[in-house]
Amino acid sequence: MSLSALSLAAAVAENGEHALSPYAVGGGVLLILLAVMGALVAFGGGREHS
């Protein structure tokens, strides 16, 4: 188990609540995926279809 997972588990066990908001995690993942998709479109934007 990694150090961040251990600290998260300790925080949950300590107060009974999630240390991070599920909405914050979901929003962060969505932003990462949109950034990756934008980079993919920008990288292949000038190429002709085969």
PDBQT receptor file of N, H, CA, C and O in Angstrom, charges set to zero:
ATOM      1  N   MET A   1       0.851  -1.178   0.000  1.00  0.00    +0.000 N 
ATOM      2  CA  MET A   1       0.000   0.000   0.000  1.00  0.00    +0.000 C 
ATOM      3  C   MET A   1       0.894   1.236   0.000  1.00  0.00    +0.000 C 
ATOM      4  O   MET A   1       1.874   1.285   0.742  1.00  0.00    +0.000 OA
ATOM      5  N   SER A   2       0.574   2.223  -0.811  1.00  0.00    +0.000 N 
ATOM      6  H   SER A   2      -0.223   2.183  -1.414  1.00  0.00    +0.000 HD
ATOM      7  CA  SER A   2       1.417   3.412  -0.899  1.00  0.00    +0.000 C 
ATOM      8  C   SER A   2       1.185   4.327   0.297  1.00  0.00    +0.000 C 
ATOM      9  O   SER A   2       0.227   4.167   1.053  1.00  0.00    +0.000 OA
ATOM     10  N   LEU A   3       2.076   5.275   0.442  1.00  0.00    +0.000 N 
ATOM     11  H   LEU A   3       2.855   5.406  -0.172  1.00  0.00    +0.000 HD
ATOM     12  CA  LEU A   3       2.004   6.201   1.568  1.00  0.00    +0.000 C 
ATOM     13  C   LEU A   3       0.748   7.060   1.505  1.00  0.00    +0.000 C 
ATOM     14  O   LEU A   3       0.129   7.320   2.537  1.00  0.00    +0.000 OA
ATOM     15  N   SER A   4       0.361   7.506   0.306  1.00  0.00    +0.000 N 
ATOM     16  H   SER A   4       0.865   7.294  -0.532  1.00  0.00    +0.000 HD
ATOM     17  CA  SER A   4      -0.836   8.335   0.191  1.00  0.00    +0.000 C 
ATOM     18  C   SER A   4      -2.095   7.535   0.511  1.00  0.00    +0.000 C 
ATOM     19  O   SER A   4      -3.036   8.062   1.104  1.00  0.00    +0.000 OA
ATOM     20  N   ALA A   5      -2.112   6.261   0.118  1.00  0.00    +0.000 N 
ATOM     21  H   ALA A   5      -1.348   5.832  -0.364  1.00  0.00    +0.000 HD
ATOM     22  CA  ALA A   5      -3.268   5.422   0.435  1.00  0.00    +0.000 C 
ATOM     23  C   ALA A   5      -3.353   5.171   1.932  1.00  0.00    +0.000 C 
ATOM     24  O   ALA A   5      -4.445   5.122   2.499  1.00  0.00    +0.000 OA
ATOM     25  N   LEU A   6      -2.195   5.013   2.574  1.00  0.00    +0.000 N 
ATOM     26  H   LEU A   6      -1.308   5.054   2.114  1.00  0.00    +0.000 HD
ATOM     27  CA  LEU A   6      -2.188   4.818   4.022  1.00  0.00    +0.000 C 
ATOM     28  C   LEU A   6      -2.663   6.062   4.758  1.00  0.00    +0.000 C 
ATOM     29  O   LEU A   6      -3.417   5.962   5.727  1.00  0.00    +0.000 OA
ATOM     30  N   SER A   7      -2.225   7.240   4.302  1.00  0.00    +0.000 N 
ATOM     31  H   SER A   7      -1.613   7.321   3.515  1.00  0.00    +0.000 HD
ATOM     32  CA  SER A   7      -2.653   8.469   4.958  1.00  0.00    +0.000 C 
ATOM     33  C   SER A   7      -4.141   8.720   4.738  1.00  0.00    +0.000 C 
ATOM     34  O   SER A   7      -4.820   9.233   5.627  1.00  0.00    +0.000 OA
ATOM     35  N   LEU A   8      -4.648   8.365   3.567  1.00  0.00    +0.000 N 
ATOM     36  H   LEU A   8      -4.096   7.948   2.845  1.00  0.00    +0.000 HD
ATOM     37  CA  LEU A   8      -6.072   8.509   3.304  1.00  0.00    +0.000 C 
ATOM     38  C   LEU A   8      -6.874   7.558   4.182  1.00  0.00    +0.000 C 
ATOM     39  O   LEU A   8      -7.901   7.943   4.739  1.00  0.00    +0.000 OA
ATOM     40  N   ALA A   9      -6.407   6.314   4.308  1.00  0.00    +0.000 N 
ATOM     41  H   ALA A   9      -5.572   6.002   3.855  1.00  0.00    +0.000 HD
ATOM     42  CA  ALA A   9      -7.093   5.347   5.166  1.00  0.00    +0.000 C 
ATOM     43  C   ALA A   9      -7.068   5.795   6.621  1.00  0.00    +0.000 C 
ATOM     44  O   ALA A   9      -8.045   5.602   7.345  1.00  0.00    +0.000 OA
ATOM     45  N   ALA A  10      -5.969   6.387   7.055  1.00  0.00    +0.000 N 
ATOM     46  H   ALA A  10      -5.175   6.544   6.467  1.00  0.00    +0.000 HD
ATOM     47  CA  ALA A  10      -5.875   6.879   8.433  1.00  0.00    +0.000 C 
ATOM     48  C   ALA A  10      -6.825   8.048   8.648  1.00  0.00    +0.000 C 
ATOM     49  O   ALA A  10      -7.445   8.150   9.706  1.00  0.00    +0.000 OA
ATOM     50  N   ALA A  11      -6.947   8.922   7.673  1.00  0.00    +0.000 N 
ATOM     51  H   ALA A  11      -6.443   8.840   6.813  1.00  0.00    +0.000 HD
ATOM     52  CA  ALA A  11      -7.845  10.064   7.799  1.00  0.00    +0.000 C 
ATOM     53  C   ALA A  11      -9.301   9.608   7.841  1.00  0.00    +0.000 C 
ATOM     54  O   ALA A  11     -10.101  10.172   8.588  1.00  0.00    +0.000 OA
ATOM     55  N   VAL A  12      -9.653   8.604   7.057  1.00  0.00    +0.000 N 
ATOM     56  H   VAL A  12      -9.003   8.146   6.450  1.00  0.00    +0.000 HD
ATOM     57  CA  VAL A  12     -11.022   8.085   7.066  1.00  0.00    +0.000 C 
ATOM     58  C   VAL A  12     -11.311   7.405   8.391  1.00  0.00    +0.000 C 
ATOM     59  O   VAL A  12     -12.394   7.571   8.953  1.00  0.00    +0.000 OA
ATOM     60  N   ALA A  13     -10.358   6.645   8.892  1.00  0.00    +0.000 N 
ATOM     61  H   ALA A  13      -9.478   6.510   8.436  1.00  0.00    +0.000 HD
ATOM     62  CA  ALA A  13     -10.576   5.933  10.155  1.00  0.00    +0.000 C 
ATOM     63  C   ALA A  13     -10.643   6.905  11.323  1.00  0.00    +0.000 C 
ATOM     64  O   ALA A  13     -11.316   6.630  12.317  1.00  0.00    +0.000 OA
ATOM     65  N   GLU A  14      -9.962   8.025  11.218  1.00  0.00    +0.000 N 
ATOM     66  H   GLU A  14      -9.416   8.248  10.411  1.00  0.00    +0.000 HD
ATOM     67  CA  GLU A  14      -9.901   8.965  12.326  1.00  0.00    +0.000 C 
ATOM     68  C   GLU A  14     -11.223   9.683  12.556  1.00  0.00    +0.000 C 
ATOM     69  O   GLU A  14     -11.681   9.782  13.695  1.00  0.00    +0.000 OA
ATOM     70  N   ASN A  15     -11.839  10.183  11.496  1.00  0.00    +0.000 N 
ATOM     71  H   ASN A  15     -11.466  10.103  10.572  1.00  0.00    +0.000 HD
ATOM     72  CA  ASN A  15     -13.051  10.975  11.694  1.00  0.00    +0.000 C 
ATOM     73  C   ASN A  15     -14.288  10.366  11.042  1.00  0.00    +0.000 C 
ATOM     74  O   ASN A  15     -15.374  10.932  11.168  1.00  0.00    +0.000 OA
ATOM     75  N   GLY A  16     -14.167   9.256  10.362  1.00  0.00    +0.000 N 
ATOM     76  H   GLY A  16     -13.285   8.796  10.259  1.00  0.00    +0.000 HD
ATOM     77  CA  GLY A  16     -15.326   8.587   9.796  1.00  0.00    +0.000 C 
ATOM     78  C   GLY A  16     -15.852   9.205   8.519  1.00  0.00    +0.000 C 
ATOM     79  O   GLY A  16     -16.876   8.762   7.997  1.00  0.00    +0.000 OA
ATOM     80  N   GLU A  17     -15.177  10.214   8.007  1.00  0.00    +0.000 N 
ATOM     81  H   GLU A  17     -14.346  10.574   8.431  1.00  0.00    +0.000 HD
ATOM     82  CA  GLU A  17     -15.604  10.866   6.775  1.00  0.00    +0.000 C 
ATOM     83  C   GLU A  17     -14.530  10.686   5.708  1.00  0.00    +0.000 C 
ATOM     84  O   GLU A  17     -13.404  10.283   5.999  1.00  0.00    +0.000 OA
ATOM     85  N   HIS A  18     -14.901  10.992   4.474  1.00  0.00    +0.000 N 
ATOM     86  H   HIS A  18     -15.816  11.320   4.238  1.00  0.00    +0.000 HD
ATOM     87  CA  HIS A  18     -13.929  10.941   3.391  1.00  0.00    +0.000 C 
ATOM     88  C   HIS A  18     -12.967  12.111   3.536  1.00  0.00    +0.000 C 
ATOM     89  O   HIS A  18     -13.384  13.235   3.815  1.00  0.00    +0.000 OA
ATOM     90  N   ALA A  19     -11.687  11.845   3.346  1.00  0.00    +0.000 N 
ATOM     91  H   ALA A  19     -11.348  10.932   3.119  1.00  0.00    +0.000 HD
ATOM     92  CA  ALA A  19     -10.696  12.916   3.437  1.00  0.00    +0.000 C 
ATOM     93  C   ALA A  19     -10.819  13.850   2.238  1.00  0.00    +0.000 C 
ATOM     94  O   ALA A  19     -10.630  15.059   2.374  1.00  0.00    +0.000 OA
ATOM     95  N   LEU A  20     -11.134  13.300   1.066  1.00  0.00    +0.000 N 
ATOM     96  H   LEU A  20     -11.287  12.318   0.956  1.00  0.00    +0.000 HD
ATOM     97  CA  LEU A  20     -11.336  14.093  -0.142  1.00  0.00    +0.000 C 
ATOM     98  C   LEU A  20     -12.775  13.942  -0.598  1.00  0.00    +0.000 C 
ATOM     99  O   LEU A  20     -13.365  12.865  -0.507  1.00  0.00    +0.000 OA
ATOM    100  N   SER A  21     -13.322  15.029  -1.084  1.00  0.00    +0.000 N 
ATOM    101  H   SER A  21     -12.843  15.904  -1.158  1.00  0.00    +0.000 HD
ATOM    102  CA  SER A  21     -14.684  14.981  -1.601  1.00  0.00    +0.000 C 
ATOM    103  C   SER A  21     -14.723  14.136  -2.870  1.00  0.00    +0.000 C 
ATOM    104  O   SER A  21     -13.876  14.305  -3.748  1.00  0.00    +0.000 OA
ATOM    105  N   PRO A  22     -15.692  13.231  -2.980  1.00  0.00    +0.000 N 
ATOM    106  CA  PRO A  22     -15.801  12.454  -4.219  1.00  0.00    +0.000 C 
ATOM    107  C   PRO A  22     -16.018  13.339  -5.443  1.00  0.00    +0.000 C 
ATOM    108  O   PRO A  22     -15.582  12.996  -6.542  1.00  0.00    +0.000 OA
ATOM    109  N   TYR A  23     -16.683  14.468  -5.260  1.00  0.00    +0.000 N 
ATOM    110  H   TYR A  23     -17.037  14.747  -4.367  1.00  0.00    +0.000 HD
ATOM    111  CA  TYR A  23     -16.897  15.392  -6.368  1.00  0.00    +0.000 C 
ATOM    112  C   TYR A  23     -15.589  16.041  -6.804  1.00  0.00    +0.000 C 
ATOM    113  O   TYR A  23     -15.383  16.268  -7.996  1.00  0.00    +0.000 OA
ATOM    114  N   ALA A  24     -14.704  16.342  -5.858  1.00  0.00    +0.000 N 
ATOM    115  H   ALA A  24     -14.872  16.158  -4.889  1.00  0.00    +0.000 HD
ATOM    116  CA  ALA A  24     -13.404  16.917  -6.196  1.00  0.00    +0.000 C 
ATOM    117  C   ALA A  24     -12.557  15.909  -6.964  1.00  0.00    +0.000 C 
ATOM    118  O   ALA A  24     -11.889  16.269  -7.933  1.00  0.00    +0.000 OA
ATOM    119  N   VAL A  25     -12.582  14.659  -6.540  1.00  0.00    +0.000 N 
ATOM    120  H   VAL A  25     -13.126  14.366  -5.753  1.00  0.00    +0.000 HD
ATOM    121  CA  VAL A  25     -11.818  13.621  -7.237  1.00  0.00    +0.000 C 
ATOM    122  C   VAL A  25     -12.367  13.428  -8.650  1.00  0.00    +0.000 C 
ATOM    123  O   VAL A  25     -11.597  13.362  -9.608  1.00  0.00    +0.000 OA
ATOM    124  N   GLY A  26     -13.673  13.339  -8.787  1.00  0.00    +0.000 N 
ATOM    125  H   GLY A  26     -14.299  13.393  -8.009  1.00  0.00    +0.000 HD
ATOM    126  CA  GLY A  26     -14.295  13.169 -10.100  1.00  0.00    +0.000 C 
ATOM    127  C   GLY A  26     -14.023  14.352 -11.011  1.00  0.00    +0.000 C 
ATOM    128  O   GLY A  26     -13.745  14.176 -12.198  1.00  0.00    +0.000 OA
ATOM    129  N   GLY A  27     -14.101  15.551 -10.462  1.00  0.00    +0.000 N 
ATOM    130  H   GLY A  27     -14.326  15.693  -9.498  1.00  0.00    +0.000 HD
ATOM    131  CA  GLY A  27     -13.810  16.742 -11.258  1.00  0.00    +0.000 C 
ATOM    132  C   GLY A  27     -12.359  16.796 -11.703  1.00  0.00    +0.000 C 
ATOM    133  O   GLY A  27     -12.065  17.201 -12.828  1.00  0.00    +0.000 OA
ATOM    134  N   GLY A  28     -11.457  16.391 -10.826  1.00  0.00    +0.000 N 
ATOM    135  H   GLY A  28     -11.696  16.062  -9.912  1.00  0.00    +0.000 HD
ATOM    136  CA  GLY A  28     -10.045  16.359 -11.183  1.00  0.00    +0.000 C 
ATOM    137  C   GLY A  28      -9.753  15.363 -12.283  1.00  0.00    +0.000 C 
ATOM    138  O   GLY A  28      -8.996  15.650 -13.210  1.00  0.00    +0.000 OA
ATOM    139  N   VAL A  29     -10.357  14.189 -12.175  1.00  0.00    +0.000 N 
ATOM    140  H   VAL A  29     -10.972  13.956 -11.421  1.00  0.00    +0.000 HD
ATOM    141  CA  VAL A  29     -10.170  13.165 -13.212  1.00  0.00    +0.000 C 
ATOM    142  C   VAL A  29     -10.766  13.638 -14.531  1.00  0.00    +0.000 C 
ATOM    143  O   VAL A  29     -10.179  13.416 -15.590  1.00  0.00    +0.000 OA
ATOM    144  N   LEU A  30     -11.921  14.285 -14.478  1.00  0.00    +0.000 N 
ATOM    145  H   LEU A  30     -12.398  14.465 -13.618  1.00  0.00    +0.000 HD
ATOM    146  CA  LEU A  30     -12.534  14.810 -15.697  1.00  0.00    +0.000 C 
ATOM    147  C   LEU A  30     -11.639  15.851 -16.361  1.00  0.00    +0.000 C 
ATOM    148  O   LEU A  30     -11.484  15.847 -17.582  1.00  0.00    +0.000 OA
ATOM    149  N   LEU A  31     -11.050  16.740 -15.568  1.00  0.00    +0.000 N 
ATOM    150  H   LEU A  31     -11.176  16.744 -14.576  1.00  0.00    +0.000 HD
ATOM    151  CA  LEU A  31     -10.156  17.750 -16.135  1.00  0.00    +0.000 C 
ATOM    152  C   LEU A  31      -8.926  17.117 -16.774  1.00  0.00    +0.000 C 
ATOM    153  O   LEU A  31      -8.479  17.553 -17.834  1.00  0.00    +0.000 OA
ATOM    154  N   ILE A  32      -8.379  16.084 -16.124  1.00  0.00    +0.000 N 
ATOM    155  H   ILE A  32      -8.742  15.730 -15.263  1.00  0.00    +0.000 HD
ATOM    156  CA  ILE A  32      -7.215  15.394 -16.696  1.00  0.00    +0.000 C 
ATOM    157  C   ILE A  32      -7.579  14.746 -18.023  1.00  0.00    +0.000 C 
ATOM    158  O   ILE A  32      -6.834  14.865 -18.996  1.00  0.00    +0.000 OA
ATOM    159  N   LEU A  33      -8.713  14.065 -18.072  1.00  0.00    +0.000 N 
ATOM    160  H   LEU A  33      -9.318  13.969 -17.282  1.00  0.00    +0.000 HD
ATOM    161  CA  LEU A  33      -9.127  13.399 -19.307  1.00  0.00    +0.000 C 
ATOM    162  C   LEU A  33      -9.407  14.399 -20.416  1.00  0.00    +0.000 C 
ATOM    163  O   LEU A  33      -9.058  14.150 -21.570  1.00  0.00    +0.000 OA
ATOM    164  N   LEU A  34     -10.030  15.524 -20.090  1.00  0.00    +0.000 N 
ATOM    165  H   LEU A  34     -10.314  15.726 -19.153  1.00  0.00    +0.000 HD
ATOM    166  CA  LEU A  34     -10.285  16.551 -21.104  1.00  0.00    +0.000 C 
ATOM    167  C   LEU A  34      -8.980  17.165 -21.605  1.00  0.00    +0.000 C 
ATOM    168  O   LEU A  34      -8.855  17.473 -22.791  1.00  0.00    +0.000 OA
ATOM    169  N   ALA A  35      -8.009  17.345 -20.713  1.00  0.00    +0.000 N 
ATOM    170  H   ALA A  35      -8.110  17.095 -19.750  1.00  0.00    +0.000 HD
ATOM    171  CA  ALA A  35      -6.714  17.885 -21.130  1.00  0.00    +0.000 C 
ATOM    172  C   ALA A  35      -5.993  16.911 -22.054  1.00  0.00    +0.000 C 
ATOM    173  O   ALA A  35      -5.388  17.326 -23.042  1.00  0.00    +0.000 OA
ATOM    174  N   VAL A  36      -6.054  15.621 -21.740  1.00  0.00    +0.000 N 
ATOM    175  H   VAL A  36      -6.545  15.284 -20.937  1.00  0.00    +0.000 HD
ATOM    176  CA  VAL A  36      -5.420  14.617 -22.591  1.00  0.00    +0.000 C 
ATOM    177  C   VAL A  36      -6.103  14.563 -23.953  1.00  0.00    +0.000 C 
ATOM    178  O   VAL A  36      -5.437  14.449 -24.982  1.00  0.00    +0.000 OA
ATOM    179  N   MET A  37      -7.431  14.645 -23.958  1.00  0.00    +0.000 N 
ATOM    180  H   MET A  37      -7.972  14.737 -23.122  1.00  0.00    +0.000 HD
ATOM    181  CA  MET A  37      -8.160  14.629 -25.217  1.00  0.00    +0.000 C 
ATOM    182  C   MET A  37      -7.849  15.881 -26.040  1.00  0.00    +0.000 C 
ATOM    183  O   MET A  37      -7.716  15.801 -27.261  1.00  0.00    +0.000 OA
ATOM    184  N   GLY A  38      -7.734  17.036 -25.381  1.00  0.00    +0.000 N 
ATOM    185  H   GLY A  38      -7.842  17.102 -24.389  1.00  0.00    +0.000 HD
ATOM    186  CA  GLY A  38      -7.370  18.262 -26.084  1.00  0.00    +0.000 C 
ATOM    187  C   GLY A  38      -5.975  18.185 -26.676  1.00  0.00    +0.000 C 
ATOM    188  O   GLY A  38      -5.744  18.663 -27.787  1.00  0.00    +0.000 OA
ATOM    189  N   ALA A  39      -5.041  17.586 -25.945  1.00  0.00    +0.000 N 
ATOM    190  H   ALA A  39      -5.228  17.198 -25.043  1.00  0.00    +0.000 HD
ATOM    191  CA  ALA A  39      -3.685  17.412 -26.471  1.00  0.00    +0.000 C 
ATOM    192  C   ALA A  39      -3.688  16.475 -27.666  1.00  0.00    +0.000 C 
ATOM    193  O   ALA A  39      -2.952  16.695 -28.628  1.00  0.00    +0.000 OA
ATOM    194  N   LEU A  40      -4.503  15.439 -27.618  1.00  0.00    +0.000 N 
ATOM    195  H   LEU A  40      -5.101  15.261 -26.837  1.00  0.00    +0.000 HD
ATOM    196  CA  LEU A  40      -4.594  14.504 -28.737  1.00  0.00    +0.000 C 
ATOM    197  C   LEU A  40      -5.151  15.187 -29.981  1.00  0.00    +0.000 C 
ATOM    198  O   LEU A  40      -4.646  14.979 -31.084  1.00  0.00    +0.000 OA
ATOM    199  N   VAL A  41      -6.181  15.994 -29.810  1.00  0.00    +0.000 N 
ATOM    200  H   VAL A  41      -6.592  16.163 -28.914  1.00  0.00    +0.000 HD
ATOM    201  CA  VAL A  41      -6.770  16.709 -30.944  1.00  0.00    +0.000 C 
ATOM    202  C   VAL A  41      -5.782  17.738 -31.490  1.00  0.00    +0.000 C 
ATOM    203  O   VAL A  41      -5.666  17.900 -32.705  1.00  0.00    +0.000 OA
ATOM    204  N   ALA A  42      -5.068  18.437 -30.600  1.00  0.00    +0.000 N 
ATOM    205  H   ALA A  42      -5.162  18.305 -29.613  1.00  0.00    +0.000 HD
ATOM    206  CA  ALA A  42      -4.092  19.435 -31.043  1.00  0.00    +0.000 C 
ATOM    207  C   ALA A  42      -2.932  18.770 -31.776  1.00  0.00    +0.000 C 
ATOM    208  O   ALA A  42      -2.434  19.313 -32.762  1.00  0.00    +0.000 OA
ATOM    209  N   PHE A  43      -2.505  17.622 -31.315  1.00  0.00    +0.000 N 
ATOM    210  H   PHE A  43      -2.910  17.181 -30.515  1.00  0.00    +0.000 HD
ATOM    211  CA  PHE A  43      -1.378  16.928 -31.942  1.00  0.00    +0.000 C 
ATOM    212  C   PHE A  43      -1.743  16.428 -33.335  1.00  0.00    +0.000 C 
ATOM    213  O   PHE A  43      -0.926  16.518 -34.252  1.00  0.00    +0.000 OA
ATOM    214  N   GLY A  44      -2.949  15.907 -33.511  1.00  0.00    +0.000 N 
ATOM    215  H   GLY A  44      -3.612  15.834 -32.767  1.00  0.00    +0.000 HD
ATOM    216  CA  GLY A  44      -3.347  15.352 -34.790  1.00  0.00    +0.000 C 
ATOM    217  C   GLY A  44      -4.193  16.288 -35.638  1.00  0.00    +0.000 C 
ATOM    218  O   GLY A  44      -4.746  15.875 -36.657  1.00  0.00    +0.000 OA
ATOM    219  N   GLY A  45      -4.298  17.547 -35.223  1.00  0.00    +0.000 N 
ATOM    220  H   GLY A  45      -3.849  17.883 -34.395  1.00  0.00    +0.000 HD
ATOM    221  CA  GLY A  45      -5.178  18.475 -35.918  1.00  0.00    +0.000 C 
ATOM    222  C   GLY A  45      -4.774  18.816 -37.333  1.00  0.00    +0.000 C 
ATOM    223  O   GLY A  45      -5.648  19.044 -38.169  1.00  0.00    +0.000 OA
ATOM    224  N   GLY A  46      -3.465  18.862 -37.645  1.00  0.00    +0.000 N 
ATOM    225  H   GLY A  46      -2.756  18.677 -36.966  1.00  0.00    +0.000 HD
ATOM    226  CA  GLY A  46      -3.026  19.274 -38.959  1.00  0.00    +0.000 C 
ATOM    227  C   GLY A  46      -2.798  18.135 -39.936  1.00  0.00    +0.000 C 
ATOM    228  O   GLY A  46      -2.343  18.372 -41.055  1.00  0.00    +0.000 OA
ATOM    229  N   ARG A  47      -3.092  16.943 -39.557  1.00  0.00    +0.000 N 
ATOM    230  H   ARG A  47      -3.461  16.750 -38.648  1.00  0.00    +0.000 HD
ATOM    231  CA  ARG A  47      -2.817  15.786 -40.415  1.00  0.00    +0.000 C 
ATOM    232  C   ARG A  47      -4.016  15.472 -41.292  1.00  0.00    +0.000 C 
ATOM    233  O   ARG A  47      -5.167  15.675 -40.907  1.00  0.00    +0.000 OA
ATOM    234  N   GLU A  48      -3.720  14.983 -42.457  1.00  0.00    +0.000 N 
ATOM    235  H   GLU A  48      -2.785  14.819 -42.771  1.00  0.00    +0.000 HD
ATOM    236  CA  GLU A  48      -4.783  14.552 -43.354  1.00  0.00    +0.000 C 
ATOM    237  C   GLU A  48      -5.177  13.124 -43.036  1.00  0.00    +0.000 C 
ATOM    238  O   GLU A  48      -4.369  12.341 -42.535  1.00  0.00    +0.000 OA
ATOM    239  N   HIS A  49      -6.412  12.792 -43.327  1.00  0.00    +0.000 N 
ATOM    240  H   HIS A  49      -7.068  13.428 -43.734  1.00  0.00    +0.000 HD
ATOM    241  CA  HIS A  49      -6.874  11.430 -43.085  1.00  0.00    +0.000 C 
ATOM    242  C   HIS A  49      -6.305  10.486 -44.140  1.00  0.00    +0.000 C 
ATOM    243  O   HIS A  49      -6.112  10.856 -45.298  1.00  0.00    +0.000 OA
ATOM    244  N   SER A  50      -6.048   9.283 -43.712  1.00  0.00    +0.000 N 
ATOM    245  H   SER A  50      -6.205   8.983 -42.771  1.00  0.00    +0.000 HD
ATOM    246  CA  SER A  50      -5.481   8.318 -44.653  1.00  0.00    +0.000 C 
ATOM    247  C   SER A  50      -6.559   7.515 -45.335  1.00  0.00    +0.000 C 
ATOM    248  O   SER A  50      -6.258   6.654 -46.161  1.00  0.00    +0.000 OA
TER     249      SER A  50
